[in-house]
Amino acid sequence: MLAILNMAWPRTPDAPWYDNYLVALSGLVVAAGLVYLLVARPAVRQGRRPSGDAVPQEAA
């Protein structure tokens, strides 16, 4: 955890703000994506069946 904090810590005061906080901003984007996947669960809504199955099924 301390290594992540060390990498995210801004080092160059003369650089633009987004250069200094690029690691932290990227981490926020990844965290937001993970929260979305856990809350919205878009993969679960699709079901387990393959889409466009190439093998035709006979009617029962």
PDB file of N, CA, C and O in Angstrom:
ATOM      1  N   MET A   1       0.833  -1.198   0.000  1.00  0.00           N
ATOM      2  CA  MET A   1       0.000   0.000   0.000  1.00  0.00           C
ATOM      3  C   MET A   1       0.872   1.253   0.000  1.00  0.00           C
ATOM      4  O   MET A   1       0.567   2.227  -0.689  1.00  0.00           O
ATOM      5  N   LEU A   2       1.940   1.225   0.764  1.00  0.00           N
ATOM      6  CA  LEU A   2       2.825   2.384   0.803  1.00  0.00           C
ATOM      7  C   LEU A   2       3.536   2.601  -0.531  1.00  0.00           C
ATOM      8  O   LEU A   2       3.824   3.738  -0.906  1.00  0.00           O
ATOM      9  N   ALA A   3       3.816   1.518  -1.242  1.00  0.00           N
ATOM     10  CA  ALA A   3       4.453   1.658  -2.555  1.00  0.00           C
ATOM     11  C   ALA A   3       3.516   2.357  -3.539  1.00  0.00           C
ATOM     12  O   ALA A   3       3.956   3.176  -4.346  1.00  0.00           O
ATOM     13  N   ILE A   4       2.235   2.036  -3.472  1.00  0.00           N
ATOM     14  CA  ILE A   4       1.263   2.697  -4.346  1.00  0.00           C
ATOM     15  C   ILE A   4       1.183   4.182  -4.015  1.00  0.00           C
ATOM     16  O   ILE A   4       1.141   5.024  -4.913  1.00  0.00           O
ATOM     17  N   LEU A   5       1.162   4.494  -2.742  1.00  0.00           N
ATOM     18  CA  LEU A   5       1.140   5.893  -2.324  1.00  0.00           C
ATOM     19  C   LEU A   5       2.401   6.613  -2.774  1.00  0.00           C
ATOM     20  O   LEU A   5       2.343   7.768  -3.198  1.00  0.00           O
ATOM     21  N   ASN A   6       3.533   5.940  -2.685  1.00  0.00           N
ATOM     22  CA  ASN A   6       4.795   6.534  -3.113  1.00  0.00           C
ATOM     23  C   ASN A   6       4.791   6.815  -4.615  1.00  0.00           C
ATOM     24  O   ASN A   6       5.280   7.860  -5.044  1.00  0.00           O
ATOM     25  N   MET A   7       4.247   5.899  -5.420  1.00  0.00           N
ATOM     26  CA  MET A   7       4.196   6.125  -6.872  1.00  0.00           C
ATOM     27  C   MET A   7       3.211   7.220  -7.243  1.00  0.00           C
ATOM     28  O   MET A   7       3.433   7.947  -8.211  1.00  0.00           O
ATOM     29  N   ALA A   8       2.134   7.350  -6.493  1.00  0.00           N
ATOM     30  CA  ALA A   8       1.105   8.335  -6.812  1.00  0.00           C
ATOM     31  C   ALA A   8       1.430   9.725  -6.298  1.00  0.00           C
ATOM     32  O   ALA A   8       0.785  10.695  -6.694  1.00  0.00           O
ATOM     33  N   TRP A   9       2.417   9.837  -5.427  1.00  0.00           N
ATOM     34  CA  TRP A   9       2.749  11.130  -4.840  1.00  0.00           C
ATOM     35  C   TRP A   9       3.303  12.077  -5.897  1.00  0.00           C
ATOM     36  O   TRP A   9       4.214  11.695  -6.632  1.00  0.00           O
ATOM     37  N   PRO A  10       2.780  13.305  -5.999  1.00  0.00           N
ATOM     38  CA  PRO A  10       3.274  14.250  -7.012  1.00  0.00           C
ATOM     39  C   PRO A  10       4.732  14.652  -6.734  1.00  0.00           C
ATOM     40  O   PRO A  10       5.091  14.925  -5.589  1.00  0.00           O
ATOM     41  N   ARG A  11       5.562  14.687  -7.774  1.00  0.00           N
ATOM     42  CA  ARG A  11       6.993  14.940  -7.613  1.00  0.00           C
ATOM     43  C   ARG A  11       7.460  16.258  -8.222  1.00  0.00           C
ATOM     44  O   ARG A  11       8.387  16.883  -7.707  1.00  0.00           O
ATOM     45  N   THR A  12       6.836  16.678  -9.298  1.00  0.00           N
ATOM     46  CA  THR A  12       7.339  17.849 -10.024  1.00  0.00           C
ATOM     47  C   THR A  12       6.361  19.007  -9.902  1.00  0.00           C
ATOM     48  O   THR A  12       5.288  18.972 -10.504  1.00  0.00           O
ATOM     49  N   PRO A  13       6.708  20.025  -9.138  1.00  0.00           N
ATOM     50  CA  PRO A  13       5.777  21.148  -8.954  1.00  0.00           C
ATOM     51  C   PRO A  13       5.608  22.007 -10.202  1.00  0.00           C
ATOM     52  O   PRO A  13       4.598  22.700 -10.326  1.00  0.00           O
ATOM     53  N   ASP A  14       6.563  21.986 -11.130  1.00  0.00           N
ATOM     54  CA  ASP A  14       6.448  22.833 -12.320  1.00  0.00           C
ATOM     55  C   ASP A  14       5.670  22.157 -13.453  1.00  0.00           C
ATOM     56  O   ASP A  14       5.398  22.795 -14.470  1.00  0.00           O
ATOM     57  N   ALA A  15       5.312  20.891 -13.298  1.00  0.00           N
ATOM     58  CA  ALA A  15       4.537  20.175 -14.314  1.00  0.00           C
ATOM     59  C   ALA A  15       3.049  20.505 -14.146  1.00  0.00           C
ATOM     60  O   ALA A  15       2.618  20.919 -13.070  1.00  0.00           O
ATOM     61  N   PRO A  16       2.273  20.320 -15.215  1.00  0.00           N
ATOM     62  CA  PRO A  16       0.821  20.533 -15.086  1.00  0.00           C
ATOM     63  C   PRO A  16       0.217  19.586 -14.053  1.00  0.00           C
ATOM     64  O   PRO A  16       0.780  18.528 -13.771  1.00  0.00           O
ATOM     65  N   TRP A  17      -0.931  19.969 -13.489  1.00  0.00           N
ATOM     66  CA  TRP A  17      -1.538  19.194 -12.412  1.00  0.00           C
ATOM     67  C   TRP A  17      -1.859  17.779 -12.846  1.00  0.00           C
ATOM     68  O   TRP A  17      -1.709  16.845 -12.057  1.00  0.00           O
ATOM     69  N   TYR A  18      -2.300  17.599 -14.091  1.00  0.00           N
ATOM     70  CA  TYR A  18      -2.679  16.263 -14.545  1.00  0.00           C
ATOM     71  C   TYR A  18      -1.465  15.350 -14.704  1.00  0.00           C
ATOM     72  O   TYR A  18      -1.600  14.129 -14.620  1.00  0.00           O
ATOM     73  N   ASP A  19      -0.290  15.918 -14.932  1.00  0.00           N
ATOM     74  CA  ASP A  19       0.932  15.111 -14.972  1.00  0.00           C
ATOM     75  C   ASP A  19       1.273  14.580 -13.586  1.00  0.00           C
ATOM     76  O   ASP A  19       1.718  13.440 -13.446  1.00  0.00           O
ATOM     77  N   ASN A  20       1.070  15.387 -12.585  1.00  0.00           N
ATOM     78  CA  ASN A  20       1.391  14.985 -11.226  1.00  0.00           C
ATOM     79  C   ASN A  20       0.406  13.950 -10.686  1.00  0.00           C
ATOM     80  O   ASN A  20       0.794  13.087  -9.898  1.00  0.00           O
ATOM     81  N   TYR A  21      -0.829  14.020 -11.086  1.00  0.00           N
ATOM     82  CA  TYR A  21      -1.855  13.156 -10.512  1.00  0.00           C
ATOM     83  C   TYR A  21      -2.372  12.108 -11.493  1.00  0.00           C
ATOM     84  O   TYR A  21      -3.486  11.611 -11.331  1.00  0.00           O
ATOM     85  N   LEU A  22      -1.589  11.770 -12.496  1.00  0.00           N
ATOM     86  CA  LEU A  22      -2.023  10.812 -13.505  1.00  0.00           C
ATOM     87  C   LEU A  22      -2.245   9.423 -12.912  1.00  0.00           C
ATOM     88  O   LEU A  22      -3.213   8.755 -13.273  1.00  0.00           O
ATOM     89  N   VAL A  23      -1.380   8.976 -12.018  1.00  0.00           N
ATOM     90  CA  VAL A  23      -1.536   7.659 -11.401  1.00  0.00           C
ATOM     91  C   VAL A  23      -2.800   7.627 -10.541  1.00  0.00           C
ATOM     92  O   VAL A  23      -3.561   6.661 -10.592  1.00  0.00           O
ATOM     93  N   ALA A  24      -3.025   8.669  -9.760  1.00  0.00           N
ATOM     94  CA  ALA A  24      -4.216   8.716  -8.910  1.00  0.00           C
ATOM     95  C   ALA A  24      -5.491   8.771  -9.757  1.00  0.00           C
ATOM     96  O   ALA A  24      -6.475   8.103  -9.440  1.00  0.00           O
ATOM     97  N   LEU A  25      -5.476   9.561 -10.828  1.00  0.00           N
ATOM     98  CA  LEU A  25      -6.653   9.635 -11.698  1.00  0.00           C
ATOM     99  C   LEU A  25      -6.921   8.302 -12.379  1.00  0.00           C
ATOM    100  O   LEU A  25      -8.077   7.898 -12.512  1.00  0.00           O
ATOM    101  N   SER A  26      -5.880   7.618 -12.810  1.00  0.00           N
ATOM    102  CA  SER A  26      -6.059   6.304 -13.429  1.00  0.00           C
ATOM    103  C   SER A  26      -6.628   5.309 -12.421  1.00  0.00           C
ATOM    104  O   SER A  26      -7.484   4.495 -12.765  1.00  0.00           O
ATOM    105  N   GLY A  27      -6.159   5.374 -11.193  1.00  0.00           N
ATOM    106  CA  GLY A  27      -6.683   4.504 -10.155  1.00  0.00           C
ATOM    107  C   GLY A  27      -8.156   4.757  -9.894  1.00  0.00           C
ATOM    108  O   GLY A  27      -8.915   3.816  -9.659  1.00  0.00           O
ATOM    109  N   LEU A  28      -8.569   6.017  -9.932  1.00  0.00           N
ATOM    110  CA  LEU A  28      -9.982   6.338  -9.739  1.00  0.00           C
ATOM    111  C   LEU A  28     -10.846   5.795 -10.878  1.00  0.00           C
ATOM    112  O   LEU A  28     -11.957   5.317 -10.650  1.00  0.00           O
ATOM    113  N   VAL A  29     -10.329   5.871 -12.093  1.00  0.00           N
ATOM    114  CA  VAL A  29     -11.077   5.350 -13.241  1.00  0.00           C
ATOM    115  C   VAL A  29     -11.233   3.835 -13.132  1.00  0.00           C
ATOM    116  O   VAL A  29     -12.312   3.301 -13.390  1.00  0.00           O
ATOM    117  N   VAL A  30     -10.164   3.146 -12.754  1.00  0.00           N
ATOM    118  CA  VAL A  30     -10.230   1.693 -12.594  1.00  0.00           C
ATOM    119  C   VAL A  30     -11.181   1.330 -11.452  1.00  0.00           C
ATOM    120  O   VAL A  30     -11.964   0.388 -11.576  1.00  0.00           O
ATOM    121  N   ALA A  31     -11.120   2.058 -10.357  1.00  0.00           N
ATOM    122  CA  ALA A  31     -12.006   1.790  -9.221  1.00  0.00           C
ATOM    123  C   ALA A  31     -13.467   2.026  -9.609  1.00  0.00           C
ATOM    124  O   ALA A  31     -14.342   1.256  -9.212  1.00  0.00           O
ATOM    125  N   ALA A  32     -13.734   3.068 -10.368  1.00  0.00           N
ATOM    126  CA  ALA A  32     -15.105   3.329 -10.807  1.00  0.00           C
ATOM    127  C   ALA A  32     -15.606   2.209 -11.714  1.00  0.00           C
ATOM    128  O   ALA A  32     -16.769   1.816 -11.625  1.00  0.00           O
ATOM    129  N   GLY A  33     -14.745   1.694 -12.581  1.00  0.00           N
ATOM    130  CA  GLY A  33     -15.123   0.579 -13.438  1.00  0.00           C
ATOM    131  C   GLY A  33     -15.427  -0.677 -12.648  1.00  0.00           C
ATOM    132  O   GLY A  33     -16.376  -1.396 -12.962  1.00  0.00           O
ATOM    133  N   LEU A  34     -14.630  -0.945 -11.626  1.00  0.00           N
ATOM    134  CA  LEU A  34     -14.883  -2.116 -10.783  1.00  0.00           C
ATOM    135  C   LEU A  34     -16.177  -1.984  -9.998  1.00  0.00           C
ATOM    136  O   LEU A  34     -16.915  -2.957  -9.845  1.00  0.00           O
ATOM    137  N   VAL A  35     -16.454  -0.788  -9.501  1.00  0.00           N
ATOM    138  CA  VAL A  35     -17.709  -0.561  -8.783  1.00  0.00           C
ATOM    139  C   VAL A  35     -18.890  -0.765  -9.726  1.00  0.00           C
ATOM    140  O   VAL A  35     -19.894  -1.369  -9.347  1.00  0.00           O
ATOM    141  N   TYR A  36     -18.773  -0.267 -10.945  1.00  0.00           N
ATOM    142  CA  TYR A  36     -19.838  -0.461 -11.927  1.00  0.00           C
ATOM    143  C   TYR A  36     -20.070  -1.952 -12.200  1.00  0.00           C
ATOM    144  O   TYR A  36     -21.212  -2.408 -12.245  1.00  0.00           O
ATOM    145  N   LEU A  37     -18.980  -2.706 -12.382  1.00  0.00           N
ATOM    146  CA  LEU A  37     -19.126  -4.130 -12.665  1.00  0.00           C
ATOM    147  C   LEU A  37     -19.748  -4.883 -11.493  1.00  0.00           C
ATOM    148  O   LEU A  37     -20.504  -5.832 -11.700  1.00  0.00           O
ATOM    149  N   LEU A  38     -19.442  -4.476 -10.281  1.00  0.00           N
ATOM    150  CA  LEU A  38     -19.996  -5.150  -9.122  1.00  0.00           C
ATOM    151  C   LEU A  38     -21.445  -4.757  -8.848  1.00  0.00           C
ATOM    152  O   LEU A  38     -22.238  -5.591  -8.412  1.00  0.00           O
ATOM    153  N   VAL A  39     -21.797  -3.502  -9.097  1.00  0.00           N
ATOM    154  CA  VAL A  39     -23.147  -3.025  -8.791  1.00  0.00           C
ATOM    155  C   VAL A  39     -24.117  -3.334  -9.936  1.00  0.00           C
ATOM    156  O   VAL A  39     -25.187  -3.895  -9.697  1.00  0.00           O
ATOM    157  N   ALA A  40     -23.765  -2.981 -11.158  1.00  0.00           N
ATOM    158  CA  ALA A  40     -24.682  -3.146 -12.291  1.00  0.00           C
ATOM    159  C   ALA A  40     -24.696  -4.579 -12.807  1.00  0.00           C
ATOM    160  O   ALA A  40     -25.712  -5.019 -13.345  1.00  0.00           O
ATOM    161  N   ARG A  41     -23.608  -5.313 -12.661  1.00  0.00           N
ATOM    162  CA  ARG A  41     -23.455  -6.696 -13.103  1.00  0.00           C
ATOM    163  C   ARG A  41     -23.976  -6.904 -14.519  1.00  0.00           C
ATOM    164  O   ARG A  41     -24.901  -7.691 -14.723  1.00  0.00           O
ATOM    165  N   PRO A  42     -23.395  -6.207 -15.514  1.00  0.00           N
ATOM    166  CA  PRO A  42     -23.905  -6.310 -16.879  1.00  0.00           C
ATOM    167  C   PRO A  42     -23.702  -7.693 -17.500  1.00  0.00           C
ATOM    168  O   PRO A  42     -24.478  -8.079 -18.374  1.00  0.00           O
ATOM    169  N   ALA A  43     -22.695  -8.445 -17.083  1.00  0.00           N
ATOM    170  CA  ALA A  43     -22.454  -9.765 -17.667  1.00  0.00           C
ATOM    171  C   ALA A  43     -23.487 -10.777 -17.208  1.00  0.00           C
ATOM    172  O   ALA A  43     -23.775 -11.730 -17.932  1.00  0.00           O
ATOM    173  N   VAL A  44     -24.050 -10.594 -16.023  1.00  0.00           N
ATOM    174  CA  VAL A  44     -25.024 -11.547 -15.491  1.00  0.00           C
ATOM    175  C   VAL A  44     -26.350 -11.413 -16.219  1.00  0.00           C
ATOM    176  O   VAL A  44     -27.067 -12.400 -16.383  1.00  0.00           O
ATOM    177  N   ARG A  45     -26.680 -10.228 -16.650  1.00  0.00           N
ATOM    178  CA  ARG A  45     -27.955  -9.999 -17.331  1.00  0.00           C
ATOM    179  C   ARG A  45     -28.030 -10.711 -18.681  1.00  0.00           C
ATOM    180  O   ARG A  45     -29.121 -11.010 -19.168  1.00  0.00           O
ATOM    181  N   GLN A  46     -26.883 -10.981 -19.278  1.00  0.00           N
ATOM    182  CA  GLN A  46     -26.867 -11.589 -20.605  1.00  0.00           C
ATOM    183  C   GLN A  46     -27.203 -13.070 -20.563  1.00  0.00           C
ATOM    184  O   GLN A  46     -27.583 -13.637 -21.587  1.00  0.00           O
ATOM    185  N   GLY A  47     -27.076 -13.698 -19.434  1.00  0.00           N
ATOM    186  CA  GLY A  47     -27.359 -15.119 -19.340  1.00  0.00           C
ATOM    187  C   GLY A  47     -26.130 -15.947 -19.689  1.00  0.00           C
ATOM    188  O   GLY A  47     -25.055 -15.406 -19.946  1.00  0.00           O
ATOM    189  N   ARG A  48     -26.301 -17.250 -19.694  1.00  0.00           N
ATOM    190  CA  ARG A  48     -25.180 -18.151 -19.934  1.00  0.00           C
ATOM    191  C   ARG A  48     -25.200 -18.773 -21.333  1.00  0.00           C
ATOM    192  O   ARG A  48     -24.251 -19.458 -21.713  1.00  0.00           O
ATOM    193  N   ARG A  49     -26.256 -18.547 -22.094  1.00  0.00           N
ATOM    194  CA  ARG A  49     -26.345 -19.148 -23.410  1.00  0.00           C
ATOM    195  C   ARG A  49     -25.439 -18.432 -24.397  1.00  0.00           C
ATOM    196  O   ARG A  49     -25.285 -17.214 -24.314  1.00  0.00           O
ATOM    197  N   PRO A  50     -24.840 -19.158 -25.326  1.00  0.00           N
ATOM    198  CA  PRO A  50     -24.055 -18.488 -26.373  1.00  0.00           C
ATOM    199  C   PRO A  50     -24.983 -17.757 -27.320  1.00  0.00           C
ATOM    200  O   PRO A  50     -26.077 -18.238 -27.615  1.00  0.00           O
ATOM    201  N   SER A  51     -24.564 -16.616 -27.792  1.00  0.00           N
ATOM    202  CA  SER A  51     -25.413 -15.873 -28.720  1.00  0.00           C
ATOM    203  C   SER A  51     -25.134 -16.348 -30.141  1.00  0.00           C
ATOM    204  O   SER A  51     -23.979 -16.551 -30.514  1.00  0.00           O
ATOM    205  N   GLY A  52     -26.172 -16.521 -30.920  1.00  0.00           N
ATOM    206  CA  GLY A  52     -26.023 -16.934 -32.310  1.00  0.00           C
ATOM    207  C   GLY A  52     -25.408 -18.307 -32.443  1.00  0.00           C
ATOM    208  O   GLY A  52     -24.477 -18.488 -33.227  1.00  0.00           O
ATOM    209  N   ASP A  53     -25.899 -19.273 -31.705  1.00  0.00           N
ATOM    210  CA  ASP A  53     -25.352 -20.620 -31.740  1.00  0.00           C
ATOM    211  C   ASP A  53     -25.416 -21.166 -33.167  1.00  0.00           C
ATOM    212  O   ASP A  53     -26.450 -21.052 -33.825  1.00  0.00           O
ATOM    213  N   ALA A  54     -24.326 -21.754 -33.646  1.00  0.00           N
ATOM    214  CA  ALA A  54     -24.237 -22.215 -35.020  1.00  0.00           C
ATOM    215  C   ALA A  54     -24.918 -23.575 -35.222  1.00  0.00           C
ATOM    216  O   ALA A  54     -25.215 -23.950 -36.356  1.00  0.00           O
ATOM    217  N   VAL A  55     -25.167 -24.311 -34.145  1.00  0.00           N
ATOM    218  CA  VAL A  55     -25.786 -25.630 -34.251  1.00  0.00           C
ATOM    219  C   VAL A  55     -27.277 -25.464 -34.075  1.00  0.00           C
ATOM    220  O   VAL A  55     -27.731 -25.028 -33.017  1.00  0.00           O
ATOM    221  N   PRO A  56     -28.066 -25.813 -35.120  1.00  0.00           N
ATOM    222  CA  PRO A  56     -29.519 -25.664 -34.982  1.00  0.00           C
ATOM    223  C   PRO A  56     -30.087 -26.677 -33.998  1.00  0.00           C
ATOM    224  O   PRO A  56     -29.630 -27.818 -33.928  1.00  0.00           O
ATOM    225  N   GLN A  57     -31.082 -26.246 -33.244  1.00  0.00           N
ATOM    226  CA  GLN A  57     -31.744 -27.103 -32.256  1.00  0.00           C
ATOM    227  C   GLN A  57     -33.018 -27.660 -32.883  1.00  0.00           C
ATOM    228  O   GLN A  57     -33.747 -26.940 -33.566  1.00  0.00           O
ATOM    229  N   GLU A  58     -33.280 -28.925 -32.653  1.00  0.00           N
ATOM    230  CA  GLU A  58     -34.528 -29.509 -33.155  1.00  0.00           C
ATOM    231  C   GLU A  58     -35.662 -29.170 -32.199  1.00  0.00           C
ATOM    232  O   GLU A  58     -35.471 -29.130 -30.984  1.00  0.00           O
ATOM    233  N   ALA A  59     -36.824 -28.929 -32.749  1.00  0.00           N
ATOM    234  CA  ALA A  59     -37.996 -28.589 -31.941  1.00  0.00           C
ATOM    235  C   ALA A  59     -38.434 -29.825 -31.160  1.00  0.00           C
ATOM    236  O   ALA A  59     -38.454 -30.935 -31.690  1.00  0.00           O
ATOM    237  N   ALA A  60     -38.777 -29.618 -29.913  1.00  0.00           N
ATOM    238  CA  ALA A  60     -39.197 -30.742 -29.075  1.00  0.00           C
ATOM    239  C   ALA A  60     -40.667 -31.005 -29.175  1.00  0.00           C
ATOM    240  O   ALA A  60     -41.176 -31.920 -28.528  1.00  0.00           O
TER     241      ALA A  60
END
